[in-house]
Amino acid sequence: MPHAHDSRNMAARHPRKASTGASAHPASQGDDSAQARKGALFLGAVVIAYIVFLVATGQMATFLEALSRVDTSWIAGAAICYALYFLFGVVAYGIAVYLDHDSPVGVRDLMSVEASGVFFGNLTPMMAGAVPSQIYRLTRTGLDVGEASATQFTRFIVFQLAVVLFAALMLAAKLRFFFEAYGNIVVLNLVVFGVHLVQCVGLFVICLCPGVVMRFGNWAIELLSRRSWLKDRERWDEMVNVQVLEFSGAFKRAAQDLPSMGLTLLVTMAQLASLYMIPWFVLNAFGKQGDFLECLAAGSMVQMVASAVPLPGGTGGAEGGFVMFYRHMFGPATSAGFLVWRIVTFFAPTIIAAPLLGLSTRNRTTSIYHRVRRIRRRLGAMVGNLPLKPRGASSRSISLSGKAAKRKASHHSRR
């Protein structure tokens, strides 16, 4: 996470940082936009193919009948869960920004950063466009590329750790249920979980042993270059010799403040829980009953399968995972349930995130840290100005407001 900077130097550096950040990665941002457009076209074709499939297989009547019986109040609950998912994501970024006492990043900026992750992540294979777009958006707030990368890398590491930890807890709690309900197919999920675990361990190796990673990376680059198997050597050189150090430095700075890192992990776990519980709300919307923890565990497994598919939106993995883990709960309404779940967790957020990309904090002179301190001082002053409880006064008399006490006195005088 970014260090707290000297306030005397920070104000002078902000204009330079803003100009640097604005043009930090224009090519990268253009590539992300192009990928997002291709992803949107691809997903539009997937929706059309899905409709054709329902018509061709004769499931359209069952599908429409199931949709007609949906309880919209439960769908509203599912939408609130996704709103909480987004909110917790903003809070997780906010913790990092709060620790930098003079950071120019504001609340609207954080909402835009989270929206960038949703929009570009949903429309690029394996969410590859999320991290670059979020770094770019952070540079637009006034952070230089190094600080923006440090903030984003720390968030990325904690998020990956939370995904693996949440899935491990669900597997430990419901492993017997998984094998009883799904049989040996759960082995596939265990393999996917193992891949995510290896990725997480790899991130920690990069963070804790950057020298070893750089030596191995440079050896591999040299070997592949000699065999003419490497097309863009400069890009890989920068990744191995620059980005590895930035990644490691960001993690080590964050690790110096373990309480804030632990808080970020807890917030991220709450964020994932908000996403994974949405199928339970959708299930109830169709009048079906299901165990909440089982739905939560199945949700985490579906998300891991979808994230392993190299197509925009995890197409193929999302459909297969949902059918695999929720068919016995939804029954004939599985297709309709999948569509509602997909709308709440994917299509609607992607559309809603688009106008949020342009959000920007107007007043950058006061950081989030100083705003929070100002609010705390005001609340402290308000509490300090409250009348103190007189000695010997009964709790009943103190609980009466001024107007209530006057009404009581007037009532006694009339008697």
N, C-alpha and C positions, 0 to 999 in steps of 0.2 A: 504494500500500500504506500501511497506517497507520503513522504516525510512532511512534517509541519515546517513551513518555511518562515524565515525572518520577514515580518510584515513590512519592514522598511524597504527591503529589496523586492518584495513580491509585486508591489504596486508598479514599480518601474519596469518589471519584466513582463507584465501582462500584455501590453500592446505588442511587444515583439512576439510573444508566444501565440497571440491570436493570429497574427499574420502568418507565422510559421505553420500553425495547425490548420489554417484554412486551406493551404495548398499542400498539405503533408502527403496525402495519398490520392490525388485526383484520378490517376490511372486505375488504382485499385477500386475506387468508388464507382468508376465507369464500368469496370468488369463486373462488380456486384450487381449493378443495375441491369446490365445485359443478361446476367444469369437469372435475375429475378423475373425479367420479362419472359425468358424461355421457360422458367418454372411455371409461371402463370398460364402460359399457353399449354404446357404439358398437363397441368392439373385440370384445365378446362376440357381437354380431350379425355382425361380419365373420367370426369363426371359424365360426359356424353356416353362413353363406353359402359359406365355403370348402369345408366338408364337403358341402353340397348340390351345389356345382359338381363335386366329384370323383365323386359318385354319378351325377349327370346325364350327365357326359361319359364314364362308364365307366372312369375312371382309378383307382377305389378299390382294385381288386385289385392293380394295379401298385404303387400307393402303399403298401399294407400289406406286399407282398412286399419292397419296398425297405427298409422300416422293420425288417422281421424280420432282415435281414442286417447291421444296423448294429453296428460294433465299438465297444462302450461305452468302451473305454480311450481312443479318440480323442475321444469326446464329453467324457470327463473332462478331457482336455487343453484342449478348447474352453472348458469351464467355468472352468478355471484361468486361461485368457487373460482371460475377463471379470472374474474376481476381481482380476487384475493391473490391468485397466482401472480398476476401482473404487479399488484401492489407490493407483495413480498419481494419481488425482483427489484423494484425501485428502492425499497428499504435496504436491501443487501448492498446495492451500490452506494446508498446514502451513508452507510456505516464507514465505508472507505473514504468517502469525501469528507465526512465529519472529522475524521482523524487529521486531515490536512487543514489546519485552522484557517488558512488563508486561501483555500481553493476557490477559484472563480466559478465552479460548477454549481448550478442551482437546482431546485426541485424540478422545474420544467425541463431542464437539460437531462436530468436523470430519467424522466418519463420518456423523452425522445430516444435516449440510449436504449432503454428496455424495449421500446417499440421497434427500434432498428433491429434488435435481435430477433424479435417475433417475426417481423416482415421478411427480412432477408434470410433468416434461418428457415422459415417455412417454405420459401420458394427456391432454395438451393439444395443440392444433394447433400445428405448427412449434415445439414445445417452449416455447411462450410462458409456461407457468407455472413454468418452472425458476428463472429469475432472481428473480422476486418471492418465491417460497417460500424460496429460499436466503437472501435478505436478511432475511426475517422470522425464519428459524431462527437467523441470526447475532445478531439483536437479542435473542433469548431467552438468549443466553449472557452478556449484560451489556454488549455494545457498543451505543452509541447508533446511530441510524439513519444518520448521516453516515459513521461508521466502518465500519458493516456494508456500506453501499453502496459505499464506497471499496474495500473488500476484494473484494466481488463484481464490481464493474466492472472492476477490474484483472484478475481471473481470467477474466472474459468476453472482454476484449480479447485476452489472450494465447491463449485457446482458439480464438477466431476466426482469429487470425493463424496458429496451428498448423494448423488445418484447411486453410486456403488454401495454406500452405507445403508441407504434406504432399502435397496433391493436385497442386501444381505439380511437385514432385519426381517423383511417379509418372507424370505426363503426359510429362515430359521423358525419363524412363528408358524408358517403354513406349509412346510415341506410335505408333511403327511397328506394334507388336503390336496396338494397339487398332484401327488402320485395317485391318490385314490380317485380324483376327479378326471385327470387327464392322462394317466398312465405314463408310458415311457417317453411321450412327447415332451415331457418336462426336461428331459436330458438336453434338448435343443436350447431351452432357456438357460440351463446351467452352463452350456458352452458359451452362449452370448454373454452371460454374466462374467464368465472367466475372461472373455475378451475385454470387457469393460474394466475388469480388475487389473489386467495386464497393462492397459492404457493408463490407468490411474497410477500404478506402480512406476511406469515409465516416466510419467510427469514428475513424480517425486525424485527419481534418479536424476533427471535433468536439473531439477531445482537444487538438489543437495550435492551432486557431483558434476558440475558443469565442465570441469577440466577433462575428465574422462570422456564425456560425451563429445566434446570438441575434438579431442584427439582421434576418436573413432570416426567421427563425421568427416574430418579432413582426410583421413586415410581412405574412407569410402569414396569421397569426391575425387581424389587423385586416381584411384583405381578405375572408377567408371569413366573418367575423362580420358585416360590412356586407351580405353577400349572404345571410345567415341559413343558411349551409351548415355552421356549426359548432355542435354541440349542447352540448358541455361545455367552455366556454371556460376555466374555472378550471383544469381538468385540463391542458389544453394550455399555459396560461400557466406552470403549475408546471414542466412538462416542459422548456419552452424556457428559462425564466429561473432555475430552481433546479437541475434535474437535469443540464443541460448543463454548468454550472459544477462540480458535484460530479464528474461523469464526467471532465471535463478535469483537475480538481485531483488526482483519484485517479491518473490516468495520469502526470501530471507528477511526482508524488511517487515513483511506482514507477520512473520513468525516471532518477531521481537515483541509483538503485542498480542499474545495468545488469547486474552479475554475477548478482544474485538474479533479475532479470527473465529473463536468458538461461537460468539454471538452470530456472526455471519453464517456459520454452518447451521446453527439452529434455525435461523430465518429461512435459509435455503431448504432445509428439511420441511419446514411448514409450507414453503412454496410448492414443493413436489407433492406433498400430501393434498394440497388444494387441487392440484391437477389430477392426481390419481383417484380422488373420490368422486369425480364427475360421473363415471359410469354408474355409480350407485344411485345418483339422482336421476339419471336417464332411465335406469331400471324401474324405479318407483314411478316415473312418469308414464310408463306403460302398464302400470298396475301390477308389477311383478315384485316379489319379495326376495331379498337376498341378504346374506350376512355382510355387514359393513366392512369388516376386516378382510374377508375373502375378496370382496370387490376391490378394496384398496391394494391388496397383494397382486391380484390379477392385472390391475391398472399399471402397476410398476413393471410387470413382465411384458405387457403389450408395448409399453413405451420403449423398453430396451430392445425388443425385436424390431420395432419400427425404425429406431435410430441406427440399426445395423444395415439397413437397406440403402444403397447409394442412389436413391431417386428423390426428387423434391417431395417433401412431406412424408417421407418414408412410405411412399405408395407401394403397395404390395405387402409390405410388412405390417402396416397398420390394419389393413383389411384381414389378412391372414391371422394376425395376433388377436384381433377382436373376435373373429369367428371361433378361433381355437379356445379362447378363455371365457367367452361369454355366451356361447350358443346354448349351453345347458341351462343358463339363467333366463335368457330372453325367449328361447323356443322359436315359434314361427315369426316373432317380431324382431329377429336378429338383424335382418337387413335394414329395417326402419330404425332400430336402435343404433346401428352403426352410423347411419346417415345423421341422426340427431347428434350423436356424440362427436362426429366429425365436424358438423357445423359449429358446435359450441367450442371445440378445442382447436379448430384449425381454420376453417373458411371464414367465419365471422371475425376472429381475432386478426387474421391477415388483412381483411378489408378495413377493419377499424384502426389498425396500426398505421396504415398509410398516411392519413392526415396528421397523425401525431409525430411523424418524422420531422416536421418543421417546427416543433415547439422549441422555444428558446427563452431562457431567463433574461428578463429585461434589465434588472438591477444586479450587476455583478460586483458592486463595490462592497457588499456585505456577504460574507461566506455563510454557509449553512451552520457552521460551528458558532459563529458570533450571533446568528439569528436565534439559535436554540438557547444560548446563554442569555440573550435579551428577554426571551419569553420566560425563562426560568426566574430571572430577576423580577419581572413583572408579577408572575404568580406568587413569588415570595413576598413581594410588597403587598399584594392583595391579602394574602394570608396573615401577614403581620398587622394589617390594619383592621382585621376582624376583632370585634369586642371580645375580651377575655371573660371567661366564666367566673362570676363573683364567688368568693369563698362561702360555703354554707348554702348556696343556692341549690335547689332541687333540680334534677335533670329534667323534670317535667316543665318547670317554669322556664328553663333555658331553651327548651325546644320550641317554645311559642315564639312566633314572629311578633314584630312590633304591633302590627294591625290586629293580630289575634289577641294579644294581651289587652289592647284597648277595648276590643269587643267584649272580652270577659269582664273587664272592670265596669263597663257600661251596663252589662247584664246584672251584675251584683247591685249596682246603685238603684236600678229600677225595682229590684226585689225589696 
